[in-house]
Amino acid sequence: MSQTPPDRLSTNEKSPHYDAAVLERGVGVRFRGVEKNNVEEYCVSEGWVRLSVGTTKDRFGNPLTLKLQGEVEPYFRDIAD
């Protein structure tokens, strides 16, 4: 497996950008230099993240998300330190 996380990754199993093996390994995300733990999806090349908003769900039972633009730095937690 590669030492760099994918350019785009989603935690939603229905997404084409979902990768169970990568998520199982553990991916951390720094957004604008701050560690984020509520990231549902990210894209490094386009510079955005989708963050879940509290415990609110949409009408399909998915977490309600907010898309923010900025610098995205994904990393694998097992090789971070």
N, C-alpha and C positions, 0 to 999 in steps of 0.2 A: 504494500500500500504506500502511496505517496506521502511525503513529509509535509506537504502543503494541503490545506483544506480546499474543497472545490470552490469555484468562483460563485456559484449560487447553490443554496441549500435550503430545504424546507423541512419542518417537523410534521407537516400534514401528510399522511399516508396516501392521500388521493392526488397529491401534486406530482408532476413529472420530475421535479427536482428533489424528491425525497430519496434518501439513501440510508437505509437502516445500518449498514456496516460502518459508515462514517459517523452516524449519530451514536452508535454503540461505543465507538472509540472515545467519544467525548470531544465536542467542539465548543470552544469559548469564543465570545465575540466582544471586541472593544469597539464602541461606537463613539466617535469624536473623542477618543482617548479615555472613555469611561467604560468599565466592565458592565455588561448588561446580561441579566439572567432571564429576561422575559422575551427573548427573540424568537419569533415564530418562523421567520424567513429572512434571508439576507442576499444581497447581490453586490459583490465587490466592484465589478466593472461599471455598473450603473450608479453605485454609491448610495444605496438605500437599505433600510431594515424595516421589517414589520414587527412591531412590538405589541404584545397582548396588553389589553387594558383591563386591569383588575381581574375579577372572576366573571365578568359579563360575557354572555353568549349571544350569538346571532340566532336567527330563526331556524337555522339548520343544526344548531348545537355546537358550532365552532366558536373558538374564542374571538371576541371582538378585537380587531387590530387597528393600529395606527401606523401609517407609512411615513417615515422620516428620512430626509436626505442628509448625507454627510459622509465623512470618512469611515469606512468599515474595515476592521482588521480581525479576520477570523484566525484561530490558532487551535491546535490540538492540545488539550489539557495535559496529556501524558508527557509532552515534550516542552511545555511552557516554561518550566523553571530549571 
